[in-house]
Amino acid sequence: MKRALITGVTGQDASYLAELLLNKGYEVHGIVRRVALEDPVHRLWRIRHILDKITLHAGSLESYASIFNVVEKVRPDECYHLAAQSFVTYSFEDAFSTLNTNINGTLFVLSAIKEKVPECRFYYAGSSEMFGHAKTTPQNENTPFYPRSPYGISKVAGFDLTRNFRESYNLFACSGILFNHESPRRGFEFVTRKIAIGAARIKLGLDDELRLGNLEAKRDWGFAADYVKAMYLMLQQDDPDDYVIATNETHSVKEFLELAFACADLNWKDYVIVDKQVYRPAEVYLLMGDYSKGKKKLGWEPTVRFEELVKMMVDADLKNGEMLRSHT
Ligand code: GDD
C-alpha cells in the first residue's frame, strides 16, 4: 500500500486529493496545525467525512523540527505540499508572515524529504499568480514570471526551490502551475465563493448588498476536483517535470457575478457595490493558461467549464441555508 503525506490537509484541494488517493488504495496522512486539531468543527469541515480513514499529524510550516518529525514517522512514498498562506490580499497586509511561511515552509518540507526519504515523490503547489503581469497570453511553462504580490513572489521562490532540489539532489520533485480552481468547498475569502454565498444570502433575504473590488480582472477558473487529478498524475510519470493546469478560457469577475446572480434569479446590478477599499495595491489583470503540455504528457483535461462551475457553486450555497445563516 502506497503512503501519501499531504500538507495543508484541511484545505479545499487536499480534501479532494485525499478522497482521490483513498479511492486508489493509498494510506493517507495529513499535516495540520495544532489549533485545527483543537477546533475540529470549524477547521476540519472539509475532511469530516473521511476523518476516520486518514491519519492527522500536528505540525507547522514555521517549525522545521515538526515537519522533520512527521516525515520521519510517516516515510511517505508521495508528498503533496499544498499548505500555504494562499490569500493574495492578506499577503499585502502581512508580507512578512506570507514570505516566511510559504518560502521556509517549502524549504522545510523539501529538506526533510531529502534527509529522510529521498526516494519520496514531491508535488509543489505552484500558482498562476507567479505569472502576474504576464507579457503574453495564454501563459505556458515557458512564460516568464512577473509576480505582483508577496504571495506571488513566495510561490516563485517555492517553485525555484523545488527545481533546485530536483537538479541538485535528484529528488523526484514536480511543480503544478495551477490556475484558479474553485468548488463548493472554496474558502469564503476568495471572490468566487464570496459571490456564490453573497447571491445565496441575498436570495434568502439574509443580506441586501455585496461589496466587491475590481470587477474587470480576468481569471482562468476551473474545478478543484479536476485539478487534484493532475497533481496525482504528475507524480506517476517516469520523470519529474512542471506543468500548467488550466482551462484555456478566461472570464472577468463581472461575468462570474452576472452568471452567479442569474443562477439565483437576481440581477447583480441591484445589489453589488464596488468598494475601492477591496482593490489590491497591485492587480493581476489577465490570466489564461495553456495546458497543452499537461494534456499531451499527463493525458489530463478539465471536465468542468466556467458556466457549470458557477452554477455548481451557487446551487450548493443556495441549498446550504443553515451554513448561510451562521456566515457573517
Ligand atoms: N478575494 C476577492 N474579494 N477578490 C476580489 C474581490 C473581492 O471582494 N473583488 C474583486 N476581486 C478580484 C481580485 O482583485 C482578483 O483579481 C480576482 O478577483 C480573484 O481574486 P481571488 O479569488 O482572491 O483569487 P486570486 O486570483 O487572487 O488567487 C487565487 O488563485 C491563485 C491561482 O492563480 C488563490 O487561490 C491563490 O492562492 C492561487 O494561487
Residues whose N, C-alpha, C, O or C-beta is under 5 A from the ligand:
A	BS01	GDD	S86 F87 V88 S127 S128 E129 L178 F179 N180 E189 F190 V191 T192 R211 L212 G213 N214 L215 A217 V253 V278 V284
